[in-house]
Amino acid sequence: MPELPEVEIFKRHFDATSRGRRVSGVAVRDRKMIGKLSPARFAARLKRARLAASRRHGKYLLIDLGKAGWLALHFGMNGALRHFGKPGDDPAYDRLRLDLGAGHHLAYVNPRRIGRVALVEDADAFIAEEGLGPDALDRRLRAGDFARAIAAHRRDIKSALMDQSVIAGIGNLYSDEILFQARLHPRRRADRLEKAEVKRLFAKTRSVLRTAVRCGAGSEQMLERLPKGFLLPERRRGGRCPACGGAVATLKLGGRTAYYCPRCQKPER
């Protein structure tokens, strides 16, 4: 599932290829993805709108359409955003295509049809209505804010990290890496972490997400670009811990599979 780093890559792709362009045509290929609006009404709202700016909050990409409002994109399990030129390069599973003139096209791709495209009036109001917590890489998010958000939950730390109402942007994949780098067992109770542990967790949250973006999150090359000592290349059955060489273990938490090192990530004493 695209998490914060992948969506940040989509944002940068949009900014480099499509920001500032005006919509000349809209093709809704799957009306399920656009909610209650009819394809005709959806297209009419977007037509002639200028793609003025973008912002990312957690796993959402929001595109400023000026008077037309905002286009909110959630990428579900395996969605993506693709700019292309020639019509024959239109990617498979293109659920929504924006024609931008001068041979530019922007496609919202979603093979499994698990995701969402919405037209909303205001980005901040939409974020509030979705119940999203602060973005994990928001510069305004301080260590103390992070600590209070985590400490408010009497459950395992992995589930707390993945709860979008607590901190927005972290999913199953990066929560495992963050906890490994912080040397915290995924079952540790969030409200029982020591002050130094929470401080370390905050720092590792920032560094892991930033490193993933820098290494091209979502690309085939990302795993080989990651620094030595990252768990992600070994996050599989039969994987070995990059720190101690021990076997990587798994457990189920909230219906998700967590990967961790039993030697490096000790359970609560």
Secondary structure, 3 states (H helix, E strand, C coil): CCCHHHHHHHHHHHHHHCCCCECCEEEECCHHHHCCCCHHHHHHHHCCCECCEEEEECCEEEEECHHHCEEEEECCCCCEEEEECCHHHCCCCEEEEEEEECCEEEEEECCCCCCEEEEECCHHHHHHHCCCCCECCCCCCCHHHHHHHHHCCCCEHHHHHHCCCCCECCCHHHHHHHHHHCCCCCCCEHHHCCHHHHHHHHHHHHHHHHHHHHCCCCCCCHHHHCCCCCCHHHCCCCCECCCCCCECEEEEECCEEEEECCCCCCCCC
